[in-house]
Amino acid sequence: MPAFRKLPPRYASIVVPFLLSLMMCGVVSAISTARALGLSADLPIQWLTGWGLSWLVAFPTLLVVMPLVRRLAGLLVESPASR
């Protein structure tokens, strides 16, 4: 079996928001869709539709706001080097 080839480190700024947006949108859209529809037979398709639409907004939004979030976190969290 061939070894899995990892992406170079420069792609981390895209991969992290990509994975974060997929997971967060999945959880949030599942909760909001289940709350709106209840546990109906239509829930899975409605959830996937909501997830896709939410992700189309969330991923580019994360790409834009992630630098700001990192700066804000830096203001709130002490860096390891300053201890």
C-alpha positions as CSV (number, residue, x, y, z in Angstrom):
1,M,0.0,0.0,0.0
2,P,1.5,3.4,-1.0
3,A,2.2,5.9,1.8
4,F,-0.3,8.8,2.2
5,R,1.3,11.9,0.8
6,K,0.8,15.0,2.9
7,L,0.3,18.5,1.7
8,P,3.2,21.0,2.3
9,P,2.9,23.3,5.4
10,R,1.9,26.3,3.3
11,Y,-1.5,24.7,2.7
12,A,-2.4,24.7,6.4
13,S,-4.0,28.2,6.1
14,I,-6.6,26.7,3.7
15,V,-6.9,23.2,5.1
16,V,-7.7,24.3,8.7
17,P,-10.6,26.6,7.8
18,F,-11.8,24.0,5.2
19,L,-12.1,21.2,7.8
20,L,-13.3,23.6,10.6
21,S,-16.1,24.9,8.3
22,L,-17.2,21.4,7.3
23,M,-17.4,20.1,10.8
24,M,-19.0,23.2,12.4
25,C,-21.6,23.6,9.6
26,G,-22.4,19.9,9.8
27,V,-23.1,20.1,13.6
28,V,-24.9,23.4,13.6
29,S,-27.0,22.7,10.5
30,A,-28.0,19.2,11.9
31,I,-29.1,20.8,15.2
32,S,-31.1,23.6,13.6
33,T,-32.6,21.3,10.9
34,A,-33.7,18.7,13.5
35,R,-35.1,21.5,15.7
36,A,-37.1,22.9,12.8
37,L,-38.4,19.6,11.3
38,G,-38.3,17.2,14.2
39,L,-37.1,13.7,13.5
40,S,-38.9,13.3,10.2
41,A,-38.1,11.1,7.2
42,D,-37.2,14.3,5.3
43,L,-34.5,15.2,7.9
44,P,-31.4,13.7,6.2
45,I,-31.9,15.4,2.8
46,Q,-32.9,18.7,4.4
47,W,-29.9,18.6,6.6
48,L,-27.5,17.9,3.7
49,T,-29.0,20.7,1.7
50,G,-28.7,23.1,4.7
51,W,-25.2,21.9,5.4
52,G,-24.1,22.5,1.8
53,L,-25.6,26.0,1.7
54,S,-24.1,26.9,5.1
55,W,-20.7,25.6,4.1
56,L,-20.7,27.8,0.9
57,V,-20.9,30.8,3.2
58,A,-18.8,29.5,6.1
59,F,-15.6,28.5,4.2
60,P,-15.0,31.8,2.5
61,T,-16.0,33.6,5.6
62,L,-13.4,31.7,7.6
63,L,-10.7,32.4,5.1
64,V,-11.4,36.1,5.5
65,V,-11.8,36.3,9.3
66,M,-9.2,33.8,10.4
67,P,-6.3,36.3,10.5
68,L,-8.5,38.6,12.7
69,V,-9.3,35.7,15.0
70,R,-5.7,34.8,15.3
71,R,-4.8,38.4,16.2
72,L,-7.6,38.6,18.8
73,A,-6.5,35.3,20.3
74,G,-3.0,36.6,20.5
75,L,-4.3,39.5,22.5
76,L,-6.1,37.2,24.9
77,V,-3.6,34.3,25.2
78,E,-0.1,34.6,26.5
79,S,2.5,33.2,24.1
80,P,4.7,30.4,25.3
81,A,7.9,32.5,24.6
82,S,6.8,35.2,27.0
83,R,6.7,33.0,30.1
